[in-house]
Amino acid sequence: GPLSKAEYRSRLLSTDGEQKVVLEKAGLALRYAFVSQRGFYPEDLHKENQDAVCVYRRYGGDPNQLFFGVFDGHGQQGTSCAQFAKDQVPAMLLSNAHFSTDPVRAFRETMAECNEQLHASSIEDGLSGTTAIACLVRGRTIYVANVGDSRAVLAERVDGQLIARPLSHDHTPFREDECERVKQYGARILTLDQLEGVKDPAVQCWSTEEEDDGDPPRLWAPNALYPGTAFTRSIGDSLAEQIGVTAEPEVVTWTLSGDKTPLLIIASDGIFEFLQNQAVIQLASKYDDAQQSAIALVAEAYRLWLEVETRTDDITAIVIRIEELE
């Protein structure tokens, strides 16, 4: 790529090798690592990494709990928004009244509260915000709360094969239900080509995310050329809220087992732009060490970005190996 090894390294934030945590009561061991690489923008070499990542072991003082989070900021204040969510979401979740009895409700209230607090903060979030993919591991149960288009993907063992099982579903206009939801608020859904009249705005010209030609459908206010977001849910983005963009998460609950679900990937869309879920699982599973897996994923995503574009997004991946205690 266009970066020297030293420059490449200076753009990396990562765990210091693979970390291991034992959930004694659940009979599970988790080995995890993360890598976050600042994007490469030729016209802005010092653009900050707008991705934020966090891991809390013994979350809430409970040796059976962990928290994993990836927050992908966007807009002028994207870095501040992602850092804000990274700091606030884990803290707010813990102090939520329903945390121990109803984590799904706790997650819903936490994302709403974080969104309100971000609006009230000194951070200018009119046209800036962040995605959130937040995972609470409590014994053998994982709760995945998603806002936006970062992802959690589990590897499920089926007939000896590892199959990608998404634990989150992107909030973008590619989803018909999301498209309809924001239209209720008056959002116009148009690609840039449609907006500029290159393509007919009355005819839907996109199909699926996989076949995206780099000009995705975006949200526009009824009579204005903003906000142009390619997502339908986020934390922040106060202007986009007028047209239905919300911080309401979708929360998925799953049961973990070392035999059935040996691998979990939590990552920003920098990973998934050119890699489908199954490819991510296959690549990550080639390595026994979680850190090696995370490095390989980020390196491959980076390579694919530069094959297609002159720049790369920020790229962040947490890799978690799940094992039964002997």
DOMARMI-273174 format. One record per residue (C-alpha): residue number from 1; residue in three letters; chain; x, y, z. Coordinates in nm, 4 decimals, padded with zeros to 6 digits. Layout:
N
NUM; ALA; A; X; Y; Z
...
END
This chain:
326
1; GLY; A; 00.0000; 00.0000; 00.0000
2; PRO; A; 00.0958; 00.3684; -00.0033
3; LEU; A; 00.2119; 00.3591; 00.3597
4; SER; A; 00.5485; 00.2473; 00.4918
5; LYS; A; 00.5518; -00.0175; 00.7664
6; ALA; A; 00.6253; 00.2461; 01.0312
7; GLU; A; 00.3464; 00.4760; 00.9097
8; TYR; A; 00.1110; 00.1788; 00.9006
9; ARG; A; 00.2013; 00.0892; 01.2594
10; SER; A; 00.1549; 00.4457; 01.3800
11; ARG; A; -00.2052; 00.4210; 01.2590
12; LEU; A; -00.2807; 00.1135; 01.4688
13; LEU; A; -00.4423; 00.0892; 01.8085
14; SER; A; -00.4545; -00.2651; 01.9416
15; THR; A; -00.4602; -00.4925; 02.2421
16; ASP; A; -00.1184; -00.5988; 02.3650
17; GLY; A; -00.1509; -00.9494; 02.2251
18; GLU; A; -00.4375; -01.1873; 02.2854
19; GLN; A; -00.6134; -01.1494; 02.6224
20; LYS; A; -00.7798; -01.4343; 02.8064
21; VAL; A; -01.0656; -01.4246; 03.0531
22; VAL; A; -01.2222; -01.7209; 03.2319
23; LEU; A; -01.5937; -01.7187; 03.3118
24; GLU; A; -01.5678; -01.9817; 03.5838
25; LYS; A; -01.9381; -01.9993; 03.6678
26; ALA; A; -02.0385; -02.0340; 03.3027
27; GLY; A; -01.7666; -02.2866; 03.2234
28; LEU; A; -01.6317; -02.0735; 02.9384
29; ALA; A; -01.2988; -01.9184; 02.8476
30; LEU; A; -01.2825; -01.6201; 02.6110
31; ARG; A; -00.9674; -01.5227; 02.4238
32; TYR; A; -00.9968; -01.1827; 02.2602
33; ALA; A; -00.8037; -00.9075; 02.0871
34; PHE; A; -00.8798; -00.5958; 01.8866
35; VAL; A; -00.7139; -00.3881; 01.6190
36; SER; A; -00.8269; -00.0416; 01.5110
37; GLN; A; -00.6567; 00.1188; 01.2136
38; ARG; A; -00.6906; 00.4827; 01.1200
39; GLY; A; -00.8170; 00.5337; 00.7661
40; PHE; A; -00.5882; 00.6403; 00.4839
41; TYR; A; -00.7077; 00.9634; 00.3194
42; PRO; A; -00.4522; 01.0966; 00.0666
43; GLU; A; -00.5953; 01.4511; 00.0894
44; ASP; A; -00.5968; 01.4488; 00.4701
45; LEU; A; -00.3134; 01.2339; 00.6033
46; HIS; A; -00.3750; 01.3371; 00.9630
47; LYS; A; -00.7495; 01.2706; 00.9681
48; GLU; A; -00.8280; 01.1241; 01.3102
49; ASN; A; -00.9478; 00.7697; 01.3633
50; GLN; A; -01.3228; 00.8151; 01.4130
51; ASP; A; -01.3668; 00.4569; 01.5350
52; ALA; A; -01.3612; 00.3917; 01.9096
53; VAL; A; -01.3352; 00.0512; 02.0726
54; CYS; A; -01.3607; -00.0730; 02.4310
55; VAL; A; -01.3474; -00.3950; 02.6302
56; TYR; A; -01.4359; -00.4270; 02.9990
57; ARG; A; -01.3589; -00.7554; 03.1716
58; ARG; A; -01.5205; -00.8197; 03.5106
59; TYR; A; -01.7774; -00.5682; 03.3904
60; GLY; A; -01.9620; -00.4179; 03.6860
61; GLY; A; -01.7260; -00.6083; 03.9177
62; ASP; A; -01.8759; -00.9412; 03.8062
63; PRO; A; -01.6150; -01.1992; 03.6942
64; ASN; A; -01.8865; -01.3582; 03.4785
65; GLN; A; -01.9539; -01.0429; 03.2744
66; LEU; A; -01.7777; -00.8647; 02.9895
67; PHE; A; -01.8630; -00.5648; 02.7771
68; PHE; A; -01.7401; -00.5157; 02.4200
69; GLY; A; -01.8150; -00.2054; 02.2140
70; VAL; A; -01.7335; -00.0562; 01.8738
71; PHE; A; -01.8431; 00.2982; 01.7891
72; ASP; A; -01.7904; 00.4366; 01.4377
73; GLY; A; -01.8123; 00.8159; 01.4292
74; HIS; A; -01.8970; 01.0260; 01.1235
75; GLY; A; -01.9100; 01.3940; 01.0352
76; GLN; A; -01.6900; 01.6817; 01.1479
77; GLN; A; -01.7226; 01.5881; 01.5167
78; GLY; A; -01.7301; 01.2117; 01.4558
79; THR; A; -01.4293; 01.1370; 01.6745
80; SER; A; -01.5783; 01.3232; 01.9714
81; CYS; A; -01.9170; 01.1553; 01.9210
82; ALA; A; -01.7639; 00.8057; 01.9094
83; GLN; A; -01.5480; 00.8731; 02.2166
84; PHE; A; -01.8498; 01.0133; 02.4011
85; ALA; A; -02.0558; 00.7007; 02.3288
86; LYS; A; -01.7630; 00.4747; 02.4150
87; ASP; A; -01.7333; 00.6411; 02.7572
88; GLN; A; -02.1046; 00.6805; 02.8284
89; VAL; A; -02.2745; 00.3635; 02.7006
90; PRO; A; -02.0885; 00.1161; 02.9275
91; ALA; A; -02.1308; 00.3457; 03.2304
92; MET; A; -02.4985; 00.4215; 03.1659
93; LEU; A; -02.5807; 00.0559; 03.1045
94; LEU; A; -02.4305; -00.0447; 03.4394
95; SER; A; -02.6221; 00.2206; 03.6294
96; ASN; A; -02.9523; 00.1496; 03.4515
97; ALA; A; -03.2249; 00.0280; 03.6883
98; HIS; A; -03.3047; -00.2723; 03.4676
99; PHE; A; -02.9462; -00.3852; 03.4063
100; SER; A; -02.9583; -00.7004; 03.6175
101; THR; A; -03.3171; -00.8065; 03.5439
102; ASP; A; -03.3795; -00.6929; 03.1850
103; PRO; A; -03.0634; -00.6109; 02.9866
104; VAL; A; -03.2639; -00.5654; 02.6648
105; ARG; A; -03.4659; -00.2835; 02.8202
106; ALA; A; -03.1516; -00.1465; 02.9869
107; PHE; A; -02.9792; -00.1287; 02.6460
108; ARG; A; -03.2790; 00.0519; 02.4911
109; GLU; A; -03.2877; 00.3123; 02.7663
110; THR; A; -02.9081; 00.3480; 02.7635
111; MET; A; -02.8866; 00.4277; 02.3912
112; ALA; A; -03.1712; 00.6802; 02.4224
113; GLU; A; -03.0048; 00.8405; 02.7237
114; CYS; A; -02.6634; 00.8545; 02.5562
115; ASN; A; -02.8258; 01.0207; 02.2543
116; GLU; A; -02.9960; 01.2838; 02.4742
117; GLN; A; -02.6743; 01.3488; 02.6679
118; LEU; A; -02.4766; 01.3896; 02.3453
119; HIS; A; -02.7312; 01.6478; 02.2209
120; ALA; A; -02.7009; 01.8306; 02.5539
121; SER; A; -02.3197; 01.8201; 02.5555
122; SER; A; -02.0851; 02.0804; 02.4073
123; ILE; A; -02.0225; 01.8530; 02.1066
124; GLU; A; -02.1851; 01.9929; 01.7915
125; ASP; A; -02.3807; 01.6879; 01.6708
126; GLY; A; -02.6160; 01.8455; 01.4161
127; LEU; A; -02.4460; 01.6633; 01.1299
128; SER; A; -02.2146; 01.4361; 01.3305
129; GLY; A; -02.2795; 01.1187; 01.5232
130; THR; A; -02.1763; 00.7590; 01.5758
131; THR; A; -02.2895; 00.4018; 01.5275
132; ALA; A; -02.2880; 00.1685; 01.8266
133; ILE; A; -02.2520; -00.2055; 01.8473
134; ALA; A; -02.2440; -00.2999; 02.2143
135; CYS; A; -02.2224; -00.6548; 02.3467
136; LEU; A; -02.2846; -00.7690; 02.7007
137; VAL; A; -02.1621; -01.1186; 02.7830
138; ARG; A; -02.3317; -01.2481; 03.0970
139; GLY; A; -02.2276; -01.6071; 03.1575
140; ARG; A; -02.3337; -01.7992; 02.8471
141; THR; A; -02.5747; -01.5344; 02.7255
142; ILE; A; -02.4750; -01.2529; 02.4946
143; TYR; A; -02.6882; -00.9429; 02.4417
144; VAL; A; -02.6028; -00.7457; 02.1276
145; ALA; A; -02.7411; -00.3930; 02.0920
146; ASN; A; -02.6993; -00.2339; 01.7521
147; VAL; A; -02.7517; 00.1225; 01.6289
148; GLY; A; -02.6290; 00.1853; 01.2730
149; ASP; A; -02.4079; -00.0267; 01.0506
150; SER; A; -02.1295; -00.1707; 01.2609
151; ARG; A; -02.1738; -00.5473; 01.3057
152; ALA; A; -02.1514; -00.8470; 01.5347
153; VAL; A; -02.1127; -01.1783; 01.3512
154; LEU; A; -02.0989; -01.5160; 01.5212
155; ALA; A; -01.9457; -01.8301; 01.3701
156; GLU; A; -02.1883; -02.1157; 01.4164
157; ARG; A; -02.0728; -02.4738; 01.3726
158; VAL; A; -02.3166; -02.6556; 01.1445
159; ASP; A; -02.2256; -03.0056; 01.0195
160; GLY; A; -01.8597; -02.9366; 01.0861
161; GLN; A; -01.8640; -02.6105; 00.8888
162; LEU; A; -01.8422; -02.2603; 01.0339
163; ILE; A; -02.1394; -02.0569; 00.9148
164; ALA; A; -02.1715; -01.6805; 00.9660
165; ARG; A; -02.4675; -01.5974; 01.1895
166; PRO; A; -02.5289; -01.2204; 01.2097
167; LEU; A; -02.6216; -01.0961; 01.5586
168; SER; A; -02.6996; -00.7519; 01.4184
169; HIS; A; -02.8615; -00.6130; 01.1053
170; ASP; A; -02.7403; -00.2883; 00.9488
171; HIS; A; -02.9687; 00.0122; 00.9791
172; THR; A; -02.9531; 00.1459; 00.6237
173; PRO; A; -03.2045; 00.2291; 00.3482
174; PHE; A; -03.1119; -00.1053; 00.1873
175; ARG; A; -03.3517; -00.2479; 00.4466
176; GLU; A; -03.7082; -00.2095; 00.3256
177; ASP; A; -03.8523; -00.1803; 00.6766
178; GLU; A; -03.6056; 00.0964; 00.7672
179; CYS; A; -03.6689; 00.2712; 00.4364
180; GLU; A; -04.0442; 00.2759; 00.4997
181; ARG; A; -03.9943; 00.3841; 00.8612
182; VAL; A; -03.7975; 00.7004; 00.7770
183; LYS; A; -04.0274; 00.7848; 00.4857
184; GLN; A; -04.3056; 00.8178; 00.7453
185; TYR; A; -04.1037; 01.1122; 00.8802
186; GLY; A; -04.0784; 01.2737; 00.5381
187; ALA; A; -03.7308; 01.1492; 00.4480
188; ARG; A; -03.6438; 01.1350; 00.0786
189; ILE; A; -03.4305; 00.8331; -00.0126
190; LEU; A; -03.2001; 00.9063; -00.3049
191; THR; A; -02.8516; 00.8188; -00.4227
192; LEU; A; -02.6205; 01.1085; -00.5135
193; ASP; A; -02.6788; 01.0306; -00.8836
194; GLN; A; -03.0541; 01.0611; -00.8285
195; LEU; A; -03.0128; 01.3782; -00.6258
196; GLU; A; -02.8099; 01.5349; -00.9079
197; GLY; A; -03.0538; 01.4167; -01.1753
198; VAL; A; -02.8073; 01.1765; -01.3389
199; LYS; A; -03.0579; 00.9007; -01.2599
200; ASP; A; -03.4366; 00.9225; -01.2322
201; PRO; A; -03.5244; 01.0094; -00.8698
202; ALA; A; -03.8636; 00.8379; -00.9119
203; VAL; A; -03.7122; 00.4966; -00.9886
204; GLN; A; -03.5344; 00.2986; -00.7167
205; CYS; A; -03.1901; 00.2310; -00.8659
206; TRP; A; -03.0314; 00.0239; -00.5895
207; SER; A; -03.0814; -00.3430; -00.5103
208; THR; A; -02.8849; -00.5015; -00.2283
209; GLU; A; -02.5945; -00.3898; -00.0171
210; GLU; A; -02.3763; -00.6626; -00.1720
211; GLU; A; -02.4313; -00.5108; -00.5166
212; ASP; A; -02.3774; -00.1523; -00.4010
213; ASP; A; -02.1891; 00.0426; -00.6692
214; GLY; A; -02.0408; 00.2928; -00.4261
215; ASP; A; -02.3382; 00.5298; -00.4518
216; PRO; A; -02.5711; 00.4039; -00.1774
217; PRO; A; -02.9218; 00.5343; -00.1060
218; ARG; A; -02.9132; 00.8250; 00.1401
219; LEU; A; -03.1610; 01.0179; 00.3541
220; TRP; A; -03.2502; 01.3769; 00.2650
221; ALA; A; -03.4833; 01.6262; 00.4293
222; PRO; A; -03.7996; 01.7029; 00.2248
223; ASN; A; -03.6743; 02.0329; 00.0784
224; ALA; A; -03.3051; 02.0387; 00.1586
225; LEU; A; -02.9689; 01.8963; 00.0585
226; TYR; A; -02.8910; 01.7521; 00.4009
227; PRO; A; -02.8189; 01.5322; 00.5990
228; GLY; A; -02.7270; 01.2751; 00.3293
229; THR; A; -02.6776; 00.9917; 00.5762
230; ALA; A; -02.6390; 00.6384; 00.4388
231; PHE; A; -02.7731; 00.4985; 00.7686
232; THR; A; -03.1160; 00.5172; 00.9321
233; ARG; A; -03.0153; 00.4948; 01.3000
234; SER; A; -02.7341; 00.6570; 01.4954
235; ILE; A; -02.6399; 00.8296; 01.8187
236; GLY; A; -02.6132; 01.2055; 01.7621
237; ASP; A; -02.7169; 01.3484; 01.4225
238; SER; A; -02.9778; 01.5784; 01.5748
239; LEU; A; -03.0751; 01.7254; 01.2344
240; ALA; A; -03.1375; 01.3793; 01.0896
241; GLU; A; -03.3702; 01.2977; 01.3795
242; GLN; A; -03.6294; 01.5235; 01.2151
243; ILE; A; -03.6544; 01.2688; 00.9329
244; GLY; A; -03.6687; 00.9571; 01.1472
245; VAL; A; -03.3065; 00.8753; 01.2260
246; THR; A; -03.3225; 00.7295; 01.5771
247; ALA; A; -03.0922; 00.5930; 01.8465
248; GLU; A; -03.3343; 00.3080; 01.9240
249; PRO; A; -03.1256; -00.0131; 01.9147
250; GLU; A; -03.2243; -00.3556; 01.7934
251; VAL; A; -03.1163; -00.6048; 02.0592
252; VAL; A; -03.0420; -00.9702; 01.9846
253; THR; A; -02.9916; -01.2361; 02.2527
254; TRP; A; -02.7926; -01.5539; 02.1877
255; THR; A; -02.6457; -01.8451; 02.3816
256; LEU; A; -02.2699; -01.9009; 02.3592
257; SER; A; -02.0948; -02.2358; 02.3579
258; GLY; A; -01.7384; -02.3302; 02.2725
259; ASP; A; -01.8592; -02.6169; 02.0557
260; LYS; A; -02.1430; -02.4491; 01.8675
261; THR; A; -02.0246; -02.0867; 01.8542
262; PRO; A; -01.6436; -02.0831; 01.8722
263; LEU; A; -01.5857; -01.7361; 01.7256
264; LEU; A; -01.7380; -01.3878; 01.7418
265; ILE; A; -01.6398; -01.0799; 01.5410
266; ILE; A; -01.7489; -00.7275; 01.6370
267; ALA; A; -01.6390; -00.4686; 01.3828
268; SER; A; -01.7001; -00.1349; 01.2131
269; ASP; A; -01.8214; -00.1184; 00.8527
270; GLY; A; -01.4619; -00.0586; 00.7418
271; ILE; A; -01.4307; -00.4380; 00.7671
272; PHE; A; -01.7569; -00.5211; 00.5914
273; GLU; A; -01.7427; -00.2739; 00.3024
274; PHE; A; -01.5701; -00.5301; 00.0799
275; LEU; A; -01.5887; -00.8473; 00.2913
276; GLN; A; -01.9111; -01.0378; 00.3425
277; ASN; A; -01.9886; -01.1977; 00.6797
278; GLN; A; -01.8943; -01.5480; 00.5671
279; ALA; A; -01.5567; -01.4312; 00.4307
280; VAL; A; -01.4855; -01.2550; 00.7611
281; ILE; A; -01.5571; -01.5735; 00.9588
282; GLN; A; -01.3474; -01.7863; 00.7239
283; LEU; A; -01.0484; -01.5539; 00.7383
284; ALA; A; -01.0621; -01.5073; 01.1156
285; SER; A; -01.0943; -01.8810; 01.1788
286; LYS; A; -00.7672; -01.9540; 00.9967
287; TYR; A; -00.5729; -01.8357; 01.3010
288; ASP; A; -00.5853; -01.9836; 01.6474
289; ASP; A; -00.4686; -01.6584; 01.8057
290; ALA; A; -00.7329; -01.3835; 01.8322
291; GLN; A; -00.4764; -01.1072; 01.7782
292; GLN; A; -00.3531; -01.2735; 01.4563
293; SER; A; -00.7141; -01.3013; 01.3397
294; ALA; A; -00.7824; -00.9335; 01.4089
295; ILE; A; -00.4627; -00.8251; 01.2312
296; ALA; A; -00.5464; -01.0441; 00.9301
297; LEU; A; -00.9004; -00.9057; 00.9038
298; VAL; A; -00.7883; -00.5442; 00.9200
299; ALA; A; -00.5030; -00.6024; 00.6727
300; GLU; A; -00.7316; -00.7768; 00.4224
301; ALA; A; -01.0000; -00.5087; 00.4509
302; TYR; A; -00.7324; -00.2398; 00.4017
303; ARG; A; -00.5999; -00.4190; 00.0913
304; LEU; A; -00.9487; -00.4482; -00.0601
305; TRP; A; -01.0279; -00.0813; 00.0081
306; LEU; A; -00.7183; 00.0290; -00.1839
307; GLU; A; -00.7956; -00.2054; -00.4738
308; VAL; A; -01.1230; -00.0221; -00.5285
309; GLU; A; -01.0668; 00.3281; -00.3863
310; THR; A; -00.7794; 00.5712; -00.3356
311; ARG; A; -00.8636; 00.5876; 00.0358
312; THR; A; -00.9701; 00.3568; 00.3168
313; ASP; A; -01.2214; 00.3944; 00.5965
314; ASP; A; -01.1159; 00.3535; 00.9593
315; ILE; A; -01.1105; -00.0229; 01.0176
316; THR; A; -01.1787; -00.1801; 01.3575
317; ALA; A; -01.2241; -00.5444; 01.4576
318; ILE; A; -01.2626; -00.7269; 01.7884
319; VAL; A; -01.2104; -01.1026; 01.7588
320; ILE; A; -01.3349; -01.3287; 02.0384
321; ARG; A; -01.2584; -01.7004; 02.0625
322; ILE; A; -01.5049; -01.8932; 02.2759
323; GLU; A; -01.3972; -02.2178; 02.4433
324; GLU; A; -01.5433; -02.4669; 02.6888
325; LEU; A; -01.3457; -02.4994; 03.0110
326; GLU; A; -01.2010; -02.8483; 03.0404
END
